[in-house]
Amino acid sequence: MAPARSLALAVGIAVVLGLGGLAAPKWLLFLVTMALSHGLAVLGVVVLTRGGGATFGQGMFFAVGAYAAALLPQAFGVQDALLRVAIGTVAAGVVAAVFAPLLARYRGIFFAMLTLALSMVLFGLLSKSSALGGSDGISVARPLLFGAEISGERADFTLYLLTVACTVAAGWAVTVYWASAAGLLARAVHGNPLRVEYLGASARTSLGTSFVISGLLGGLGGAITALVLGHVEPNFSNWTTSGEFVFVAVLAGYQSVAAVFVASLLLEVVRSFSNLYFPNTWQLVLGAFLLLVILFRPAGLGSLWIRKK
C-alpha cells in the first residue's frame, strides 16, 4: 500500500475511533484505551519477530517508558502529556539502542533469554529501589494537555483520544517501515539471515534496528499506560507482562498491524468478562482460545484477511 493511501486510511480510522468514543461508556473507553496502549507494546514484539528476533523481555521497555512518564513531573517539572509520552518513548528507545549491538550477535532462544534476563534485572532494581516506591510502585501525577489539566468528566475521553492518535500514528509508521527497503530486509533476515549476509547486507544491523523500533513502541505503550492508570509498578517489567505481550503477538501473527490491536482488544475483553464470570479459571479460557488459534490459524488472526505471498 502506498504511503499516501495508508496515511489516508490511518486518518480515517482515527476519525472513526474518535467519533465512536463520543458515544462509548466510561468502562468501554478505559478497556479500549488499555487494549490500544498494550497493543503498542505488542506491536513492538511483532516488529522484532518479523525482523528475525524473539523477545521475552518487552516488559523492560514498557516499564522504562512508564517510569519515565511517571518521574518527569517531580524530577524535571514536565507535566504535559505529549512531552511525557514522547520522552518515555525516547527513553525506552535509548535503552534499546544501548543493548542492540550486544543482542544482535545472537539468534533464537539465546536472543530471547538475554532479553528476558535484562527485563528481570530491571524488575529487581525497581522492586528494591525505595526511591521508586519499591514493589508498591509510585503514583503518577495528573497530566496536562496544552496547559490544561486532564481531569473531570471528559478526562477518560481525552486520554482515549491521545491514545488513539498515538496508536494510529505508530501503526502507520510501522506499515510504511514494513513496505520500505529496510522493512523488506528485516523480513529477509527473518527468513534466511545467512543469505542476507551473502548478498552484502548486514543481518546484525537489521536485527538491531528492529530491536530499537521494538523498544520505542514498548516505551510508547508504557508511557500511555502510566498516564491512563495513574500508577506504575515493577511488575511492568516482570516476565508475566512480557509473556502477555508474546501471547497477544502469537494470537495476532506478524502479517498485519491491525491484527495486533484486534488481538489485544480480544484479550482485554476475554480477560474482563472471564474475571467477572470465571474469576478462578479465566486463564483456562485464554489458553483454550490460543490453542484453537494455533491449531486452525497458525499464522495468527492477521492471516484471516492477508494472504501469504
BAFI-3210 file (N, C-alpha, C; in Angstrom, 3 decimals, decimal comma, padded with zeros to 6 digits):
// residues 309
n [1|2|3|4|5|6|7|8|9|10|11|12|13|14|15|16|17|18|19|20|21|22|23|24|25|26|27|28|29|30|31|32|33|34|35|36|37|38|39|40|41|42|43|44|45|46|47|48|49|50|51|52|53|54|55|56|57|58|59|60|61|62|63|64|65|66|67|68|69|70|71|72|73|74|75|76|77|78|79|80|81|82|83|84|85|86|87|88|89|90|91|92|93|94|95|96|97|98|99|100|101|102|103|104|105|106|107|108|109|110|111|112|113|114|115|116|117|118|119|120|121|122|123|124|125|126|127|128|129|130|131|132|133|134|135|136|137|138|139|140|141|142|143|144|145|146|147|148|149|150|151|152|153|154|155|156|157|158|159|160|161|162|163|164|165|166|167|168|169|170|171|172|173|174|175|176|177|178|179|180|181|182|183|184|185|186|187|188|189|190|191|192|193|194|195|196|197|198|199|200|201|202|203|204|205|206|207|208|209|210|211|212|213|214|215|216|217|218|219|220|221|222|223|224|225|226|227|228|229|230|231|232|233|234|235|236|237|238|239|240|241|242|243|244|245|246|247|248|249|250|251|252|253|254|255|256|257|258|259|260|261|262|263|264|265|266|267|268|269|270|271|272|273|274|275|276|277|278|279|280|281|282|283|284|285|286|287|288|289|290|291|292|293|294|295|296|297|298|299|300|301|302|303|304|305|306|307|308|309]
n.u [000,840|000,587|002,325|000,815|-001,797|-002,061|-001,757|-004,061|-005,953|-005,254|-005,862|-008,613|-009,366|-008,653|-010,462|-012,930|-012,652|-012,377|-014,883|-016,506|-015,804|-017,148|-019,713|-019,345|-019,489|-017,858|-016,500|-016,026|-014,448|-012,157|-011,368|-010,816|-008,827|-006,759|-006,344|-005,343|-003,008|-001,494|-001,414|000,388|002,860|002,838|002,916|005,537|006,790|005,932|007,117|009,811|009,811|009,115|011,395|013,311|013,956|013,333|011,569|011,446|011,370|009,983|008,656|010,551|011,049|008,500|008,223|010,294|009,402|007,011|007,848|009,490|007,629|006,192|008,010|008,879|007,348|007,966|010,732|011,697|009,748|008,083|004,970|003,222|001,235|001,821|004,572|005,540|004,824|006,304|008,969|009,137|008,924|011,255|013,192|012,959|013,700|016,377|017,491|017,106|018,775|021,253|021,650|021,299|023,572|024,882|022,891|022,202|024,035|023,214|020,869|017,578|016,696|018,699|018,874|016,289|016,351|018,298|017,036|014,986|016,475|017,570|015,228|014,310|016,356|015,964|013,429|014,100|015,731|013,912|012,067|013,521|014,226|013,835|013,453|011,924|009,562|009,625|008,324|005,705|005,432|004,847|002,772|001,247|001,429|-001,282|-001,709|-001,053|-002,530|-001,684|-001,466|-003,763|-005,311|-005,845|-008,678|-011,770|-015,056|-014,532|-012,029|-011,328|-012,103|-010,428|-007,860|-008,286|-008,526|-005,929|-004,510|-005,555|-004,634|-001,823|-001,605|-002,611|-000,782|001,632|001,016|000,695|003,295|004,768|003,626|004,495|007,229|007,490|006,969|009,108|012,569|014,262|012,458|011,698|014,157|014,466|012,452|013,588|015,805|014,534|013,716|016,073|018,955|021,639|021,760|021,152|023,468|025,302|024,454|025,398|024,297|023,808|022,888|022,959|022,848|020,305|018,708|019,325|018,204|015,477|015,155|015,513|013,339|011,326|011,761|011,131|008,370|007,448|008,101|006,444|003,881|004,043|004,361|001,921|000,163|000,908|-000,018|-002,741|-003,501|-002,527|-000,664|002,371|004,336|006,785|006,079|005,498|007,777|008,105|008,383|005,911|004,364|005,749|005,326|002,591|002,468|003,785|001,988|-000,247|000,975|001,494|-001,112|-001,987|-000,228|002,321|001,740|000,059|-000,638|-003,066|-004,180|-002,799|-003,827|-006,478|-006,246|-005,195|-007,341|-009,220|-008,043|-008,252|-011,045|-011,855|-010,456|-011,562|-014,348|-014,156|-012,927|-015,043|-017,107|-015,818|-013,836|-011,772|-010,832|-010,144|-007,757|-007,656|-009,616|-008,430|-006,143|-007,273|-008,468|-006,225|-004,993|-006,825|-006,559|-003,880|-004,056|-005,904|-005,414|-002,492|-000,817|-001,775|-004,292|-004,150|-003,862|-006,376|-007,294|-005,172|-003,370|-000,787|002,164]
n.v [-001,193|002,211|004,975|007,408|006,522|004,738|006,551|008,115|006,159|005,652|008,115|008,112|005,904|006,894|009,022|007,658|006,064|008,098|009,438|007,306|007,011|009,087|008,222|006,069|004,282|004,966|002,710|001,185|002,908|002,978|000,274|-000,061|001,857|000,809|-001,563|-000,609|000,754|-001,330|-002,835|-001,404|-002,028|-004,742|-004,610|-003,867|-006,277|-007,832|-006,495|-007,010|-009,817|-010,235|-009,232|-011,126|-011,662|-012,852|-012,161|-012,190|-010,166|-007,741|-006,310|-004,799|-002,433|-001,418|-000,842|001,045|003,201|003,767|004,425|006,595|008,479|008,770|009,847|012,275|014,717|015,229|015,162|016,866|018,712|018,446|018,304|018,112|016,024|015,093|015,599|013,979|011,449|011,383|011,648|009,395|007,415|007,888|007,444|004,673|003,822|004,641|002,985|000,535|000,940|000,956|-001,702|-003,078|-003,600|-005,693|-007,721|-008,229|-009,972|-012,483|-015,218|-016,698|-018,756|-017,912|-015,156|-014,484|-015,278|-013,597|-011,102|-011,546|-011,840|-009,248|-007,784|-008,867|-008,129|-005,362|-005,431|-006,424|-004,317|-002,172|-003,159|-003,215|-000,625|001,978|004,649|004,658|003,659|000,955|-002,366|-001,575|000,438|003,682|006,623|008,390|011,670|013,834|014,468|017,305|018,904|020,847|022,884|022,704|020,931|017,447|016,332|015,724|015,037|014,513|013,460|010,760|010,438|012,271|011,176|008,841|009,774|010,767|008,379|006,996|008,657|008,385|005,640|005,227|006,780|005,443|002,907|003,510|004,378|002,013|000,419|001,772|001,443|-001,367|-001,668|-000,460|-000,434|-001,134|-002,445|-004,632|-005,871|-006,631|-008,552|-010,436|-011,151|-012,474|-014,715|-015,886|-015,266|-015,781|-015,834|-013,194|-011,961|-012,961|-011,596|-009,120|-007,375|-006,354|-008,512|-008,287|-005,514|-004,970|-006,527|-005,264|-002,751|-003,431|-004,186|-001,776|-000,290|-001,877|-001,375|001,376|001,329|-000,235|001,459|003,635|002,502|001,894|004,448|005,700|003,974|004,457|007,092|006,712|004,794|005,999|005,076|003,299|000,289|-002,196|-004,627|-004,141|-004,693|-007,335|-010,898|-011,962|-009,927|-009,486|-012,006|-011,907|-010,034|-011,458|-013,542|-012,220|-011,388|-013,820|-014,605|-012,643|-012,815|-011,983|-010,544|-008,380|-005,062|-004,128|-006,481|-006,882|-005,030|-005,778|-008,339|-007,641|-006,204|-008,264|-009,876|-008,188|-007,976|-010,673|-011,250|-009,398|-010,077|-012,767|-012,657|-011,648|-013,587|-016,060|-016,140|-017,701|-019,298|-017,971|-017,863|-020,350|-020,158|-018,273|-019,716|-021,924|-020,600|-019,543|-021,926|-022,956|-021,041|-021,453|-024,047|-023,859|-021,468|-021,006|-018,961|-016,763|-014,230|-012,284|-013,577|-014,035|-012,023|-011,366|-012,648|-015,014|-014,218]
n.w [000,000|-000,867|000,714|000,893|000,534|002,671|004,739|004,457|005,035|007,693|008,918|008,497|010,081|012,598|012,859|012,849|015,170|017,043|016,882|017,581|020,237|021,464|021,992|023,608|026,729|029,946|030,976|028,733|027,215|028,810|028,681|025,917|025,607|027,223|025,838|023,405|024,223|025,350|023,067|021,510|022,683|022,114|019,351|019,046|019,747|017,602|015,421|015,984|015,890|013,216|012,143|012,649|015,291|018,678|021,538|025,082|026,784|026,525|028,392|029,739|028,225|028,256|030,971|031,316|029,706|031,084|033,735|033,157|032,183|034,523|036,370|035,383|036,067|038,843|038,836|036,800|036,386|034,212|032,880|030,778|028,781|026,172|025,949|028,003|027,120|024,743|025,703|027,344|025,397|023,867|025,837|026,304|023,767|023,704|025,667|024,380|022,167|023,388|024,182|021,833|020,018|021,373|021,672|019,038|018,104|018,584|018,135|017,956|020,733|022,437|022,058|022,925|025,645|026,665|026,441|028,245|030,596|030,912|031,285|033,701|035,404|035,502|036,677|039,223|040,176|040,238|042,079|044,432|044,882|046,981|046,477|044,236|045,055|045,568|045,636|045,589|043,775|042,211|042,362|039,644|038,531|037,644|034,213|032,030|029,197|026,634|028,506|030,061|032,705|032,626|033,618|035,412|033,984|031,298|031,200|030,774|028,113|026,842|027,309|025,948|023,293|022,960|023,126|020,914|018,837|019,095|018,694|016,074|014,631|015,210|014,188|011,463|010,865|011,256|009,277|006,959|007,329|007,109|004,425|003,282|002,062|004,178|005,859|004,269|004,100|006,767|006,911|005,233|006,755|008,800|007,389|006,186|007,427|006,802|004,007|003,512|004,456|002,585|000,356|000,797|002,678|006,119|008,537|011,284|011,776|010,759|012,483|014,877|014,385|014,229|016,862|018,251|017,266|018,301|021,011|021,148|020,559|022,685|024,845|024,225|024,539|027,288|028,481|027,859|029,182|031,836|032,232|031,892|033,842|036,155|037,878|038,409|038,454|039,503|038,323|035,710|034,335|034,725|034,003|033,524|032,425|030,025|028,925|028,487|026,435|024,421|024,137|022,983|020,640|019,341|018,984|017,207|015,004|012,522|010,262|009,928|010,968|011,998|013,007|015,349|017,201|017,210|018,314|020,812|021,871|021,964|023,932|026,196|026,405|026,747|029,099|030,907|031,014|031,621|034,096|035,488|035,302|035,458|037,697|038,773|036,799|034,471|033,099|031,941|029,990|028,270|027,525|026,181|024,052|022,715|021,990|020,139|018,120|017,356|016,357|014,216|012,920|012,426|011,550|012,795|013,669|011,741|009,340|008,449|006,800|005,213|002,631|002,380|000,708]
ca.u [000,000|001,364|002,288|-000,288|-003,048|-002,085|-001,970|-005,488|-006,660|-004,972|-006,658|-009,999|-009,534|-008,596|-011,726|-013,985|-012,451|-012,663|-016,334|-017,077|-015,563|-018,120|-020,921|-018,976|-019,465|-016,508|-015,830|-015,573|-013,331|-010,975|-010,968|-010,204|-007,580|-005,746|-006,049|-004,501|-001,685|-000,795|-001,190|001,609|003,980|002,759|003,383|006,989|007,143|005,675|008,168|011,046|009,623|009,167|012,772|014,215|014,240|012,275|011,798|010,666|011,682|009,371|008,242|011,598|010,792|007,207|008,478|011,118|008,513|006,047|008,524|009,938|006,456|005,769|009,012|009,168|006,818|008,672|012,169|012,013|008,612|007,395|003,630|002,450|001,053|002,524|006,006|005,827|004,744|007,436|010,216|009,101|009,216|012,674|013,987|012,977|014,487|017,794|017,865|017,196|019,958|022,443|021,821|021,127|024,787|025,157|021,862|022,148|025,007|022,614|019,639|016,740|016,448|019,725|018,402|015,096|016,709|019,017|016,042|014,311|017,400|017,628|013,948|014,225|017,299|015,249|012,374|014,733|016,171|012,728|011,442|014,357|014,521|012,880|013,189|010,904|008,384|009,791|007,374|004,395|005,405|004,610|001,618|001,572|000,737|-002,223|-001,037|-001,640|-002,544|-001,685|-001,603|-004,985|-005,244|-006,760|-009,458|-013,202|-015,831|-014,000|-010,633|-011,192|-012,213|-009,221|-006,778|-008,627|-008,148|-004,463|-004,083|-005,917|-003,721|-000,501|-001,717|-002,748|000,491|002,621|000,623|001,011|004,752|005,220|003,188|005,428|008,532|007,445|006,966|010,352|013,690|014,728|011,474|011,803|015,398|014,181|011,680|014,548|016,608|013,682|013,679|017,389|019,974|022,904|021,647|021,226|024,890|025,940|024,053|026,108|023,634|024,165|021,761|023,056|022,337|018,861|018,106|019,464|017,201|014,179|015,145|015,315|011,938|010,543|011,892|010,362|006,941|007,198|008,111|005,241|002,769|004,211|004,120|000,475|-000,450|001,166|-000,919|-004,127|-003,707|-002,166|000,205|003,317|004,892|007,833|005,520|005,509|008,979|008,157|008,258|004,494|003,922|006,343|004,636|001,281|002,702|004,096|000,710|-001,043|001,703|001,221|-002,517|-002,157|000,632|003,181|001,437|-000,826|-000,639|-004,416|-004,427|-002,196|-004,747|-007,664|-005,902|-005,066|-008,702|-009,817|-007,504|-008,841|-012,460|-011,946|-009,979|-012,513|-015,579|-013,814|-012,722|-016,353|-017,925|-014,974|-012,684|-010,701|-010,415|-010,108|-006,555|-008,004|-010,344|-007,442|-005,297|-008,044|-008,649|-004,947|-004,782|-007,660|-005,954|-002,664|-004,434|-006,652|-004,832|-001,127|-000,190|-002,388|-005,542|-003,882|-003,976|-007,772|-007,536|-003,962|-002,859|000,672|002,704]
ca.v [000,000|003,438|005,760|008,375|005,784|004,224|007,702|008,446|005,117|005,863|009,269|007,659|005,056|007,766|009,768|006,717|005,716|009,281|009,637|006,203|007,253|010,050|007,516|004,911|004,489|005,106|001,424|000,747|003,778|002,515|-001,027|000,128|002,603|-000,130|-002,504|000,069|001,029|-002,618|-003,247|-000,761|-002,860|-005,988|-004,291|-003,947|-007,702|-008,293|-005,921|-007,749|-011,175|-010,135|-008,913|-012,229|-011,804|-013,353|-011,495|-012,447|-009,050|-006,487|-005,586|-003,849|-001,157|-000,976|-000,252|002,251|004,265|004,093|005,114|007,903|009,359|008,997|010,597|013,583|015,882|015,506|015,312|017,981|019,618|018,255|017,786|017,962|014,612|014,772|015,568|012,807|010,277|011,433|011,384|007,986|006,629|008,057|006,795|003,236|003,641|004,777|001,738|-000,495|001,211|000,593|-003,157|-003,652|-004,210|-006,968|-008,726|-008,542|-011,034|-013,772|-015,584|-017,727|-018,824|-017,143|-013,770|-014,362|-015,399|-012,381|-010,048|-011,878|-011,544|-007,793|-007,349|-009,275|-007,281|-004,110|-005,738|-006,499|-002,980|-001,378|-003,723|-002,944|000,804|002,694|005,950|004,452|003,040|-000,477|-003,262|-000,928|001,378|005,094|007,244|009,249|012,957|014,105|015,164|018,475|018,867|022,239|023,757|022,419|019,646|016,410|015,893|015,905|014,007|014,216|013,023|009,453|010,615|012,968|010,191|007,921|010,424|010,781|007,010|006,713|009,404|007,744|004,299|005,340|007,283|004,362|001,863|003,971|004,389|000,627|-000,017|002,366|000,794|-002,723|-001,587|000,170|-001,346|-001,635|-003,403|-005,848|-006,527|-007,280|-009,761|-011,397|-011,639|-013,461|-015,939|-016,503|-014,243|-016,104|-015,394|-011,730|-011,621|-013,272|-010,577|-007,883|-006,596|-006,756|-009,051|-007,757|-004,141|-005,044|-007,021|-004,194|-001,734|-003,969|-004,180|-000,391|000,044|-002,603|-000,635|002,618|001,008|-000,662|002,647|004,413|001,846|002,033|005,835|005,944|003,195|005,155|008,241|006,240|004,122|006,860|004,315|002,380|-000,666|-003,046|-005,737|-003,787|-005,295|-008,753|-011,829|-012,209|-008,886|-009,807|-013,190|-011,481|-009,406|-012,540|-014,235|-011,457|-011,400|-015,120|-014,569|-011,742|-013,096|-010,841|-010,102|-007,222|-004,146|-004,091|-007,713|-006,736|-004,311|-006,630|-009,389|-007,009|-005,918|-009,557|-010,294|-007,364|-008,332|-012,014|-011,191|-008,642|-010,825|-014,025|-012,311|-011,406|-014,796|-017,212|-015,486|-018,630|-020,123|-017,168|-018,219|-021,538|-019,675|-017,678|-020,785|-022,696|-019,757|-019,505|-023,253|-023,046|-020,197|-022,119|-025,233|-023,571|-020,292|-020,933|-017,690|-015,694|-013,651|-011,483|-014,412|-014,074|-011,065|-011,150|-013,887|-015,134|-014,092]
ca.w [000,000|-000,962|001,953|000,891|000,713|004,038|005,618|004,380|005,776|009,111|009,351|008,541|011,266|013,771|012,924|013,239|016,578|017,846|016,921|018,350|021,653|021,993|022,434|024,422|028,183|030,506|031,140|027,416|026,857|029,544|028,147|024,596|025,813|027,708|024,753|022,421|024,794|025,401|021,686|021,025|023,132|021,341|018,001|019,125|019,691|016,233|014,569|016,244|015,373|011,758|011,788|012,933|016,717|019,556|022,814|026,291|027,673|026,085|029,586|030,129|027,558|028,766|032,286|031,143|029,244|032,135|034,835|032,664|032,171|035,904|037,134|034,780|036,790|040,088|038,613|035,901|036,273|032,930|033,148|029,547|028,427|024,928|026,243|028,835|026,242|023,814|026,424|027,736|024,190|023,530|026,883|026,012|022,547|024,057|026,344|023,341|021,344|024,169|024,214|020,492|019,446|022,048|021,400|017,608|017,810|018,925|017,443|018,564|022,168|023,138|021,984|023,767|027,055|027,047|026,655|029,497|031,692|031,076|031,836|035,101|036,145|035,753|037,650|040,534|040,577|040,569|043,280|045,604|044,969|047,823|045,859|043,210|045,654|045,786|044,965|045,505|042,671|042,524|041,714|038,506|038,608|036,553|033,113|031,390|027,735|026,177|029,663|030,816|033,401|032,144|034,773|035,237|033,307|029,963|031,307|030,126|026,663|026,389|027,272|024,864|022,032|022,915|022,834|019,518|017,968|019,156|018,118|014,620|014,107|015,295|013,243|010,106|010,723|011,107|007,943|005,990|007,533|006,555|002,959|002,838|001,816|005,473|006,338|003,462|004,514|008,047|006,598|004,684|007,883|009,469|006,587|005,985|007,695|006,134|002,618|003,542|004,574|001,303|-000,611|001,113|003,723|007,477|009,301|012,646|011,774|010,560|013,720|015,861|014,060|014,656|018,326|018,687|016,968|019,299|022,258|021,035|020,655|024,056|025,685|023,925|025,219|028,729|028,880|027,798|030,259|033,095|032,332|031,985|035,125|037,275|038,785|037,769|039,405|038,917|037,541|034,292|033,752|035,098|032,879|033,253|031,495|028,720|028,422|027,974|025,130|023,476|023,936|022,018|019,368|018,716|018,587|016,063|013,864|012,195|008,901|009,880|012,107|012,559|013,754|016,675|018,079|017,338|019,273|022,125|022,333|022,309|025,226|027,249|026,537|027,339|030,479|031,722|031,239|032,285|035,502|036,085|035,366|035,808|038,337|039,125|035,650|033,247|032,331|031,165|028,815|027,368|026,996|025,207|022,872|021,999|021,412|018,938|017,080|016,884|015,594|012,995|012,274|012,963|011,174|013,567|013,185|010,549|008,138|008,025|005,718|004,414|002,064|002,381|-000,646]
c.u [000,881|001,248|001,122|-001,624|-003,161|-002,292|-003,440|-006,323|-006,475|-005,788|-008,131|-010,287|-009,548|-009,902|-012,864|-013,871|-012,765|-014,153|-017,018|-016,912|-016,542|-019,343|-020,618|-019,040|-018,035|-015,775|-015,288|-014,402|-012,049|-010,458|-010,254|-008,880|-006,464|-005,364|-005,118|-003,100|-000,868|-000,503|000,047|002,840|004,012|003,238|004,908|007,483|006,998|006,739|009,468|010,958|009,729|010,594|013,784|014,563|013,064|012,547|010,866|010,861|011,091|008,899|009,273|011,331|009,470|007,395|009,297|010,251|007,550|006,700|009,039|008,788|006,005|006,714|009,253|008,594|007,618|010,157|012,508|010,855|007,864|006,039|002,801|002,413|001,848|004,028|006,372|005,776|005,946|008,745|010,267|009,434|010,693|013,561|014,085|013,792|015,976|018,293|018,023|018,451|021,241|022,709|021,736|022,405|025,139|024,166|021,828|023,137|024,395|021,313|018,835|016,594|017,473|019,348|017,233|015,449|017,502|018,048|015,279|015,185|017,471|016,350|013,842|015,229|016,630|014,139|012,946|015,158|014,985|012,086|012,204|014,647|013,452|012,524|012,093|009,697|008,486|008,766|005,977|004,286|005,152|003,371|002,093|000,745|-000,187|-001,525|-001,785|-001,621|-002,736|-002,006|-002,822|-004,889|-006,285|-007,494|-010,936|-013,841|-015,238|-012,557|-010,412|-011,221|-010,972|-008,043|-007,024|-008,217|-006,632|-003,929|-004,377|-004,946|-002,343|-000,524|-001,777|-001,442|001,552|002,301|000,940|002,517|005,300|004,825|004,123|006,795|008,553|007,497|008,252|011,430|014,194|013,767|011,512|013,082|015,198|013,396|012,605|015,433|015,831|013,699|015,013|018,486|021,297|022,883|021,727|022,677|025,621|025,634|024,651|025,465|024,025|022,925|021,767|022,485|020,826|018,152|018,191|018,452|015,808|014,050|014,892|013,877|011,009|010,579|011,093|008,866|006,570|007,160|006,897|004,028|002,842|003,906|002,627|-000,237|-000,267|000,208|-002,365|-004,412|-003,459|-001,274|001,129|003,924|005,912|007,308|005,408|006,685|009,083|007,940|006,795|003,927|004,461|005,652|003,269|001,425|002,998|002,825|-000,111|-000,365|001,479|-000,209|-002,716|-001,408|001,445|002,920|000,680|-000,708|-002,005|-004,699|-003,871|-003,182|-006,075|-007,413|-005,780|-006,432|-009,417|-009,344|-008,147|-010,302|-012,617|-011,529|-010,990|-013,755|-015,315|-013,565|-014,048|-017,126|-017,133|-013,706|-011,517|-010,172|-010,287|-008,865|-006,805|-008,738|-009,371|-006,568|-006,008|-008,239|-007,371|-004,665|-005,587|-007,071|-004,723|-003,005|-005,036|-006,144|-003,405|-000,395|-000,812|-003,647|-005,345|-004,023|-005,417|-008,031|-006,290|-003,447|-001,343|001,182|003,906]
c.v [001,250|004,241|006,733|007,682|005,255|005,351|008,103|007,432|005,302|007,027|008,889|006,805|005,904|008,531|008,865|006,357|006,900|009,537|008,534|006,398|008,219|009,356|006,363|005,234|004,490|003,775|000,916|001,604|003,307|001,205|-000,874|000,875|001,684|-001,129|-001,874|000,321|-000,251|-003,124|-002,612|-001,558|-004,181|-005,759|-004,298|-005,376|-008,227|-007,763|-006,693|-009,175|-011,195|-009,856|-009,968|-012,428|-012,391|-012,793|-012,004|-011,297|-007,724|-005,654|-004,572|-002,479|-000,556|-000,264|001,029|003,427|004,721|004,883|006,481|008,904|009,709|009,924|012,005|014,770|016,225|015,739|016,561|018,960|019,523|017,605|017,556|016,502|014,230|014,681|014,328|011,529|010,232|011,079|009,936|007,069|006,681|007,360|005,292|002,943|003,736|003,516|000,611|-000,309|000,828|-000,906|-003,812|-004,269|-005,554|-008,039|-009,139|-009,626|-012,417|-013,982|-016,555|-017,612|-018,031|-015,664|-013,568|-014,389|-014,189|-011,224|-010,292|-011,525|-010,042|-007,259|-007,685|-008,523|-005,951|-004,319|-005,782|-005,138|-002,115|-001,854|-003,350|-001,464|001,525|004,054|005,862|003,688|001,559|-001,294|-002,654|000,026|002,801|005,590|008,195|010,525|013,144|014,880|016,420|018,267|020,292|023,197|023,512|021,036|018,683|015,841|016,115|014,779|013,603|013,739|011,703|009,589|011,307|012,010|009,152|008,502|010,476|009,409|006,633|007,398|008,752|006,375|004,351|005,818|006,189|003,249|002,239|003,940|002,979|000,080|000,503|001,704|-000,598|-002,714|-000,987|-000,881|-001,953|-002,680|-004,708|-006,614|-007,262|-008,571|-010,848|-011,979|-012,684|-014,788|-016,642|-015,455|-014,507|-015,638|-013,871|-011,272|-011,868|-012,209|-009,203|-007,001|-007,138|-007,223|-008,506|-006,344|-004,125|-005,503|-005,964|-003,083|-002,176|-003,923|-002,772|000,053|-000,634|-001,881|000,655|002,366|000,549|000,518|003,523|003,823|002,000|003,434|006,153|005,212|003,880|006,326|007,804|005,632|005,045|006,173|003,431|001,488|-001,557|-004,185|-005,416|-004,440|-006,787|-009,646|-012,105|-011,173|-009,143|-011,011|-012,859|-010,835|-010,456|-013,318|-013,534|-011,451|-012,707|-015,158|-013,744|-012,201|-011,861|-010,291|-008,780|-006,386|-004,156|-005,314|-007,633|-006,085|-005,047|-007,714|-008,826|-006,683|-007,201|-010,027|-009,508|-007,722|-009,680|-011,980|-010,487|-009,463|-012,180|-013,791|-012,134|-012,696|-016,052|-016,710|-016,415|-019,427|-019,312|-017,461|-019,443|-021,147|-019,089|-018,742|-021,604|-021,908|-019,699|-020,838|-023,425|-022,223|-020,871|-023,313|-024,877|-022,343|-020,102|-019,649|-016,502|-015,139|-012,829|-012,263|-014,516|-013,139|-010,722|-012,490|-013,879|-015,119|-015,003]
c.w [000,000|000,334|002,018|001,144|002,139|005,040|005,627|005,153|007,273|009,667|009,454|009,764|012,534|013,954|013,396|014,718|017,487|017,979|017,723|019,843|022,282|022,581|023,386|025,913|028,715|030,602|029,805|026,932|027,526|028,969|026,804|024,719|026,268|026,621|023,725|022,963|024,925|023,992|021,080|021,430|022,367|019,917|017,951|019,060|018,269|015,272|014,742|015,714|013,856|011,283|012,172|014,386|017,469|020,941|023,904|027,275|027,257|027,267|030,054|029,519|028,019|030,102|032,184|030,701|030,323|033,261|034,399|032,671|033,584|036,658|036,609|035,559|038,038|039,889|037,805|035,714|034,962|033,190|031,888|029,100|027,184|025,152|027,047|028,012|025,308|024,512|026,897|026,576|023,847|024,557|026,641|024,763|022,810|024,751|025,328|022,500|022,066|024,094|022,837|019,923|020,071|021,616|019,937|017,207|017,999|018,150|018,310|020,068|022,956|023,177|022,952|025,250|027,541|027,285|027,955|030,693|031,958|031,715|033,319|035,975|036,486|036,772|039,064|041,047|041,000|041,868|044,544|045,803|045,787|047,229|044,805|043,746|045,907|045,020|044,830|044,323|043,136|041,784|040,620|038,599|037,412|035,436|032,679|029,882|027,237|027,323|030,516|031,450|032,836|033,352|034,470|034,445|031,959|030,006|030,576|028,602|026,100|026,285|026,176|023,515|021,870|022,538|021,389|018,566|017,929|018,483|016,597|013,998|014,107|014,306|011,811|009,864|010,516|009,738|006,859|006,096|006,915|005,029|002,397|002,597|003,120|006,032|005,578|003,793|005,835|007,843|006,043|005,779|008,667|008,720|006,485|006,189|006,984|004,682|002,525|003,625|003,259|000,250|-000,294|002,158|005,097|008,230|010,722|012,730|011,627|011,828|014,815|015,642|014,495|016,172|018,861|018,426|017,971|020,642|022,256|021,209|022,063|025,012|025,474|024,633|026,724|029,218|028,883|028,929|031,604|033,285|032,529|033,353|036,313|038,280|037,958|038,840|038,714|038,060|036,056|033,579|034,044|033,874|032,540|032,279|030,097|028,094|027,862|026,603|024,060|023,136|022,854|020,653|018,616|018,198|017,313|014,824|013,514|010,789|008,833|011,144|012,789|013,423|015,167|017,639|018,232|018,380|020,683|022,716|022,731|023,677|026,356|027,483|027,227|028,798|031,381|032,048|031,892|033,763|036,223|036,305|035,751|036,497|038,630|037,941|034,360|032,416|031,462|029,885|027,793|026,720|025,934|023,914|022,044|021,326|020,129|017,787|016,492|016,002|014,238|012,237|012,782|012,604|011,904|012,932|011,920|009,265|007,647|006,851|004,909|003,931|002,074|000,951|-000,823]
res [m|a|p|a|r|s|l|a|l|a|v|g|i|a|v|v|l|g|l|g|g|l|a|a|p|k|w|l|l|f|l|v|t|m|a|l|s|h|g|l|a|v|l|g|v|v|v|l|t|r|g|g|g|a|t|f|g|q|g|m|f|f|a|v|g|a|y|a|a|a|l|l|p|q|a|f|g|v|q|d|a|l|l|r|v|a|i|g|t|v|a|a|g|v|v|a|a|v|f|a|p|l|l|a|r|y|r|g|i|f|f|a|m|l|t|l|a|l|s|m|v|l|f|g|l|l|s|k|s|s|a|l|g|g|s|d|g|i|s|v|a|r|p|l|l|f|g|a|e|i|s|g|e|r|a|d|f|t|l|y|l|l|t|v|a|c|t|v|a|a|g|w|a|v|t|v|y|w|a|s|a|a|g|l|l|a|r|a|v|h|g|n|p|l|r|v|e|y|l|g|a|s|a|r|t|s|l|g|t|s|f|v|i|s|g|l|l|g|g|l|g|g|a|i|t|a|l|v|l|g|h|v|e|p|n|f|s|n|w|t|t|s|g|e|f|v|f|v|a|v|l|a|g|y|q|s|v|a|a|v|f|v|a|s|l|l|l|e|v|v|r|s|f|s|n|l|y|f|p|n|t|w|q|l|v|l|g|a|f|l|l|l|v|i|l|f|r|p|a|g|l|g|s|l|w|i|r|k|k]
***
